[in-house]
């Protein structure tokens, strides 16, 4: 079988050859017919009529900012905050102040299928059309999700008419990337699309480099004039040196230079490999009803060594002499398989003068997770590094298994939603979801086994008042739950998270500006946090609440100037006192949650700049993040606020060629992305630039 690297080389070569195929000149005004695709969990209800706040990060925003990574794009939603990223290996975030398991990647959907379970590295954007941020109450449809909301990544789909591009980019810190996309119809009823990317990135961090290859082909087959099959494949390979970031002593964020690497270069990169398959079937049963069914399968592996700062104060020499960092050495072997199926009927009917927009569906998944964490924990002062004059290559003993778990989760659910047009202005939404789940965890080192099962009924209610096509008000309430993977240090499985949330808001269009304002109040029980003593494990923090205000605006200020604004105020805190005897700390009610700012905002302005026959655009972006808690059990450790400014300029040189320049962190501000503790604090990138050249056809 050809290697994945050969496959990717083949597809990029194929795209390059395809780009040389003659295309019809724009002057001939050939009509373009776009193939449209139905979304899961949406039915036939327009977003304006839903009692829910929805924001979209579209393809133009992704391209203008030269984003290649999912996590970076999410910074444009003020409702989202970065979380512990597992040594830089995965995407991790909170939505409306609620993080998931800090020792696992964050969950999200890909075309309605779960894409966040397992270890699939950094989600690449080479095949992403847009990202939907579905905020707040929605559990009666999506099920098994966070109360803050759900993120759905919508991929690019095959089209019948030829189009595509080949893009080369290079940037500061030796960051190089080739990306390509090609779609065309190969017969009257078959269309294909092929995406791919290869990147080789250095970084501002000493010794830290990464490589990534992505290959994402898809094919759509029209079975008849009402039915079609869509198959999408994903392959990712990522290699990256594990990096916990800086150490911060006595609140001094300049303890060491932000470039200083405190791991071990000899550990070599951690390797991640992931594949995904999605098969969807859609058909129109009548003018009013349709069926959407799908099957998804994902598998992923993560393997590699790391050398991390010892967090236990009694074992850490740095707290004694201020320069000697005691480290641990770890080895990770993680494997995951995730299989899911989904069936959904949607349509509308009229009874007694009331139009009912109905969704009836069922879904199920089988998730298997294997986690082996080995550790060498050195005596105090050994396997150490002078943080001011590091000499790498210290001798260490081979790590011994700390835990080895085999976990299996199976669950199925059914859901029903009815949004009723009661009058021309009033709409009522009622939804109900039933879930059944089983969990089996075998701790292979301890030869123990724990099982957990349960059922959950999750209701959803919403009310919309549409004043006119430009203004509507809504309110909603939802309950939900989420089964949690893993066990605590004592081997006890976690109870599922349970939540309830309220939301009221308004959607409006004023003088070409569309927007949503929302007020929300959510509470989640059995929230997890990182165990600072038994690193690699999670522990229960109890209950947490999140209340806040969100404002999202986008539109045109003039004929040539457009704007996009996102702002969130998040009042997120623990709801109960908690005393953990093992940690020896008290976490009182009202404590902030780690990495969650009270204020978060982003702004983007784009100005058209005609330059003779060349069309160009100039863009300005600003991101502000307020100060945050940096350690879940040390309320004195706070991350400073920061405001970052970036610029982009793009020019369409002719019908096919496009040039682009992006400058990020224009004023070279020092800032922190996220933190696990004062000894594991991840700095952001200094001023950087990227130059791209694209051939489109």
Secondary structure, DSSP 8 states (H G I E B T S, - for coil): ---HHHHHHHHHHHHHHHHTS----GGG-----------TTTTT--GGGSSS-EEEE-HHHHHHTT--BHHHHHTTSTTEEE---TTTTS--EEETTB---TTS----EETTEE-SSS---S-B-TTEEEEEEEES--HHHH-S--TTEEEEEEE----SS-EEEEEEEEETTTEEEEEEEEEEESSSSEEEEEEEEEEEE--SSTT--EEEEEEEEEEEEE-SSSEEEEEEEEEEEEEE-----B--BTTBTTSS-TT---S-GGG--EEEEEEEEEEEEEEESSSSEEEEEEEEEEEEEEEEEEEEE---GGG-THHHHSSEEEEEEEEEEEEEEEEEEEEEEEEEEEETTEEEEEEEEEEEEEEEEEEEEEEEE--TTSSEEESSS----------EEEEEEEEEEEEEEEEEEEEEE-SSSEEEEEEEEEEEEEEEEEETTTTEEEEEEEEEEEEEEEEEEEEETTEEEEEEEEEEEE---SB-TTS-B---EEEEEEEEEEEEEETTEEEEEEEEEEEEEEEEEE-SSSTT-EEEEEEEEEEEEEEEEEEESSSSEEEEEEEEEEEEEESS-EEETTTTEEE-TT-B-BT--SEEEEEEEEEE--BTTBEEEEEEEEEEE--EE--TT-TT-EE--EEEEEEEEEEE-SSSEEEEEEEESTT----EEEEEETTEEEE---SEEEEEEEEE-
